[in-house]
Amino acid sequence: MYYAAACQTDFPAPRHRDEIAERTKRMAAIIEQTVVGYRPFFDVKLFAFPEFAHAVPVFETVEDLQRELAVELPNAHTEVYCRLARQLDIHIQTGTFLERDPRFPGHVFNTTLLIGPDGILSRYRKVNPWIPWEVHSSPHDVPDYADDPFPVIDTPLGRLGVAICYDWLFPETIRELAFRGAEVLIRVSAYMDPWGTAEPMNWWTLVNRTRALENTAFVLAANQGAQMSHYPPFSWPGGSMVVDYDGRILAQADPGPGEKVVVAPIDIERLRQERQRRAGHDTRAHLRSSLHGYARQGYLSPAGGQPISIESLNERIRAAKAQLP
């Protein structure tokens, strides 16, 4: 058994990539402080940080994002995390970067890396951007995309899979990770009001608990805790949390903005025993996938090599909605 930390941040939205270094420095300090502070009690071995922890898509065009904020990965910032993971023997699911990749000109991705003592273990690019406002690309938009869109990584902490924010409103995305064997589902998120942690909506808690129980997996969910003054008109209410495989909340930050860290135990051996033992409520084993034809129907079309913009996304949304019953 080990402990996992869901970390939330409260940074102003950067306007240029030169501002990323201060955010990296602060998150590195959070990691070190958490490891040291809890050391008399238990070992914190897994860290997750929010979406947009390094850069927020404050510009409306891909060209502006590429010019001002996007970075290639790996870079000097990821090396900071690699060094920490090696020194402290931990795993870090980074907050997201706005990523440019010379293999995919004209695209910007919203990307998180899993980093362990041996370096970068996986790269996940958001499959379901929050359209029409997010103009960064999904792997779905890139012709002949050959990278694995849903990496699940074997580690000493269990099999780890990750998805970003709006991805979690698609059960299919998280189930894909579960069917690839993920035991800890990590949510890197910037889920804002009014859909965050407060009633009467509280989508954040509802979705995290549901994905945990329907996939018999732990959920480690890190949410932004940024004030509205940092990124109007949105405020991000935090509520970062850890949920067990029955949907029980093991730890949760109070709703409201601000830096916070919550920790909770992850018992992978117990999870494996439960998965092996259960005949009831094993919805993975009970799935009658051959009856679910909707999953084979294409609704939202890929960008198809065309530039992504708010206007083009709205056109694609209208075309997809026209196919709905």
C-alpha positions in Angstrom: 0.0 0.0 0.0 1.1 3.5 -0.7 -0.4 7.0 -0.6 -1.4 9.2 -3.5 -1.6 13.0 -3.6 -4.2 15.0 -5.6 -2.6 18.5 -5.9 -4.5 21.6 -7.0 -2.9 24.9 -8.1 -4.0 28.5 -8.2 -1.9 30.3 -10.8 -2.7 33.3 -13.0 -3.1 32.3 -16.6 0.2 32.8 -18.4 0.4 34.8 -21.6 3.8 33.5 -22.7 5.9 30.3 -22.3 8.5 32.2 -20.4 6.1 32.2 -17.5 6.0 28.4 -17.2 9.2 28.1 -15.2 7.7 29.7 -12.1 4.8 27.3 -12.2 7.2 24.3 -12.5 9.2 25.6 -9.6 6.1 25.9 -7.4 4.8 22.4 -8.3 8.2 20.9 -7.6 8.1 22.6 -4.2 4.7 21.1 -3.5 6.0 17.7 -4.3 9.0 18.0 -2.0 7.0 19.5 0.8 4.4 16.7 0.6 6.9 13.9 0.6 8.8 15.3 3.5 5.8 16.5 5.5 4.1 13.1 5.5 7.2 11.0 5.8 6.7 10.4 9.6 3.3 8.8 8.8 3.5 7.1 5.4 5.1 7.3 1.9 3.5 9.5 -0.7 4.4 7.8 -4.0 2.1 9.1 -6.6 1.3 12.8 -7.5 -1.3 14.2 -9.9 -1.6 17.9 -10.9 -4.4 19.7 -12.7 -5.0 20.5 -16.4 -3.6 23.9 -17.5 -1.1 23.8 -14.6 1.6 25.0 -17.0 -0.4 26.9 -19.6 -4.0 27.8 -20.3 -5.3 28.2 -23.9 -6.0 31.9 -23.4 -5.8 32.6 -27.2 -8.5 31.7 -29.6 -6.3 30.5 -32.5 -3.9 27.7 -33.0 -1.4 30.2 -34.5 -1.4 32.3 -31.4 -1.1 29.3 -29.1 1.9 28.0 -31.1 3.6 31.4 -31.2 3.1 32.3 -27.5 2.5 29.2 -25.3 3.1 25.8 -26.9 6.3 23.9 -26.1 7.9 20.7 -27.3 8.1 17.8 -24.9 10.4 16.8 -23.2 12.0 20.0 -22.2 13.7 21.8 -19.2 10.4 21.7 -17.2 9.9 18.0 -17.6 13.6 17.4 -16.6 12.8 19.1 -13.2 10.1 16.4 -12.7 12.3 13.6 -13.9 15.0 14.6 -11.4 12.5 14.8 -8.6 11.0 11.4 -9.4 14.5 9.9 -9.5 15.6 11.5 -6.2 12.4 10.8 -4.3 11.4 7.5 -5.9 8.0 8.7 -6.9 5.7 8.9 -9.9 4.3 12.2 -11.2 1.3 12.8 -13.5 2.1 16.3 -14.6 -0.2 19.1 -15.1 -0.9 19.7 -18.8 1.3 21.5 -21.3 0.2 23.0 -24.5 2.3 20.9 -26.8 3.7 21.4 -30.3 5.2 18.4 -32.1 7.2 18.9 -35.3 5.7 15.6 -36.6 2.3 17.3 -36.6 2.6 20.8 -38.0 -0.5 23.0 -37.5 -1.6 21.2 -34.4 -1.4 22.0 -30.7 -2.1 19.3 -28.1 -3.2 19.4 -24.5 -0.7 16.9 -23.0 0.2 15.3 -19.7 3.2 13.1 -19.0 3.6 10.3 -16.6 7.1 10.5 -15.1 8.7 7.9 -12.8 12.2 7.3 -11.4 13.3 6.0 -14.9 12.0 9.1 -16.7 9.1 9.8 -19.0 6.8 6.7 -19.1 3.8 7.9 -21.2 2.4 10.9 -23.0 -1.4 11.4 -23.1 -3.0 13.9 -25.4 -6.6 15.0 -24.5 -8.9 13.0 -26.7 -12.0 15.1 -26.1 -11.1 18.9 -26.0 -13.8 21.1 -24.5 -15.2 22.3 -27.8 -15.9 24.8 -29.3 -13.6 26.9 -27.0 -10.5 24.6 -27.0 -8.9 24.7 -30.4 -6.1 22.3 -29.5 -6.2 19.0 -31.4 -7.4 15.5 -30.4 -5.5 12.5 -31.7 -8.8 11.9 -33.5 -8.1 15.0 -35.6 -4.7 13.9 -37.0 -4.6 11.8 -40.1 -2.6 8.5 -39.7 -2.0 9.2 -36.0 0.2 6.3 -35.0 0.9 7.0 -31.3 -1.1 5.1 -28.7 -4.0 7.4 -27.7 -4.7 5.5 -24.5 -1.5 4.5 -22.8 -1.7 2.3 -19.7 1.6 1.8 -17.9 2.8 -1.0 -15.6 4.5 0.5 -12.6 5.4 -0.6 -9.1 2.3 1.4 -8.0 0.0 -0.5 -10.3 -1.3 -0.1 -13.8 -1.8 3.7 -14.3 -4.0 5.3 -16.9 -4.9 9.0 -17.3 -7.5 11.2 -19.1 -8.0 14.9 -19.0 -11.0 16.9 -17.7 -13.8 16.7 -20.3 -12.6 13.3 -21.4 -14.3 12.0 -18.2 -17.7 13.0 -19.4 -17.3 10.2 -22.0 -17.6 6.8 -20.3 -16.1 5.2 -23.4 -12.8 7.0 -22.9 -12.4 5.9 -19.3 -13.6 2.4 -20.1 -11.0 2.1 -22.8 -8.3 2.7 -20.1 -10.0 0.2 -17.8 -10.2 -2.5 -20.5 -6.5 -2.0 -21.1 -6.0 -2.9 -17.5 -5.8 0.4 -15.7 -6.1 0.0 -11.9 -5.6 3.7 -11.0 -7.5 6.1 -13.2 -5.9 9.6 -13.0 -7.9 12.7 -13.8 -5.9 15.8 -14.7 -8.6 18.5 -14.8 -9.7 22.1 -14.9 -13.4 21.7 -14.1 -15.0 25.0 -13.5 -18.1 26.4 -11.9 -21.1 25.8 -12.1 -20.2 22.2 -13.0 -17.6 21.7 -10.3 -17.9 20.7 -6.6 -20.9 22.6 -5.4 -24.5 21.6 -5.3 -26.9 21.5 -7.1 -24.6 20.4 -10.0 -21.5 18.9 -8.5 -20.6 17.0 -11.7 -17.0 16.7 -10.5 -17.8 14.4 -7.5 -20.6 12.6 -9.3 -18.5 11.7 -12.4 -15.3 10.7 -10.4 -17.3 8.3 -8.1 -19.2 6.8 -11.0 -16.1 6.2 -13.2 -14.5 4.5 -10.1 -17.3 2.1 -9.4 -18.2 1.3 -13.0 -14.6 0.3 -13.8 -13.6 -1.2 -10.4 -10.7 1.2 -10.2 -9.2 3.8 -7.9 -9.6 7.4 -9.1 -7.0 10.1 -8.4 -8.5 13.4 -9.5 -6.6 16.7 -9.4 -8.6 19.8 -10.2 -7.7 23.4 -10.8 -8.3 25.8 -7.8 -7.9 29.0 -9.7 -9.8 32.2 -8.8 -12.0 33.9 -11.4 -9.6 36.9 -11.5 -7.0 34.6 -13.0 -9.1 33.5 -16.0 -12.5 35.3 -16.3 -15.3 34.4 -16.6 -14.4 31.0 -15.1 -13.5 30.1 -11.5 -12.3 26.6 -10.7 -13.5 25.2 -7.4 -10.9 22.6 -6.7 -12.3 19.7 -4.7 -9.4 17.4 -5.7 -10.1 13.9 -4.5 -9.2 10.2 -4.2 -11.9 7.6 -4.7 -11.7 3.9 -4.2 -13.0 1.1 -6.5 -16.4 1.1 -4.8 -16.9 4.8 -5.3 -16.1 5.7 -1.7 -14.4 9.1 -1.2 -11.1 8.5 0.6 -10.1 12.2 0.7 -11.4 15.4 -0.8 -10.3 19.0 -0.7 -13.0 21.5 0.4 -14.7 23.3 -2.5 -13.3 26.7 -3.3 -10.2 28.1 -5.0 -6.7 27.9 -3.6 -3.6 25.6 -3.5 -4.4 22.3 -1.7 -3.1 18.8 -1.4 -5.1 15.8 -0.3 -3.7 12.3 0.2 -5.2 8.9 0.6 -4.1 5.2 0.6 -4.0 3.1 -2.6 -4.2 -0.6 -1.9 -3.5 -2.2 -5.2 -3.3 -5.8 -3.9 -6.8 -5.4 -2.3 -8.1 -4.1 -5.6 -6.7 -7.0 -7.5 -8.2 -9.4 -5.0 -11.6 -7.8 -5.4 -11.4 -7.9 -9.2 -10.5 -11.5 -9.1 -13.1 -12.5 -6.6 -16.2 -10.7 -7.6 -18.9 -12.3 -9.7 -21.4 -9.5 -9.1 -21.0 -5.8 -10.0 -18.1 -6.6 -12.3 -19.4 -4.4 -15.1 -16.3 -5.0 -17.3 -17.0 -8.7 -17.3 -20.7 -8.3 -17.7 -20.5 -5.9 -20.7 -22.6 -6.9 -23.7 -20.6 -4.8 -26.2 -22.0 -6.4 -29.3 -25.4 -4.7 -28.6 -24.0 -1.2 -28.4 -23.9 -0.1 -32.0 -23.7 3.6 -31.2 -20.0 3.2 -30.4 -19.3 2.2 -34.0 -21.2 5.2 -35.5 -19.1 8.2 -36.3 -20.7 11.4 -35.0 -18.1 14.2 -34.6 -15.9 14.1 -37.7 -12.1 14.5 -37.5 -10.6 17.7 -38.6 -9.4 15.9 -41.6 -6.3 18.0 -42.2 -8.3 21.2 -42.0 -7.2 24.0 -39.6 -9.0 23.9 -36.3 -10.8 27.0 -35.2 -13.8 28.0 -33.2 -15.8 28.4 -36.4 -14.8 25.0 -37.8 -15.5 23.3 -34.5 -19.0 24.8 -34.4 -19.6 23.5 -38.0 -18.5 20.0 -37.0 -20.7 20.1 -33.9 -23.8 21.1 -36.0 -23.1 18.3 -38.5 -22.8 15.8 -35.6 -26.0 17.0 -34.0 -27.8 16.5 -37.3 -27.1 12.8 -37.1 -28.6 12.4 -33.6 -32.1 10.9 -33.3 
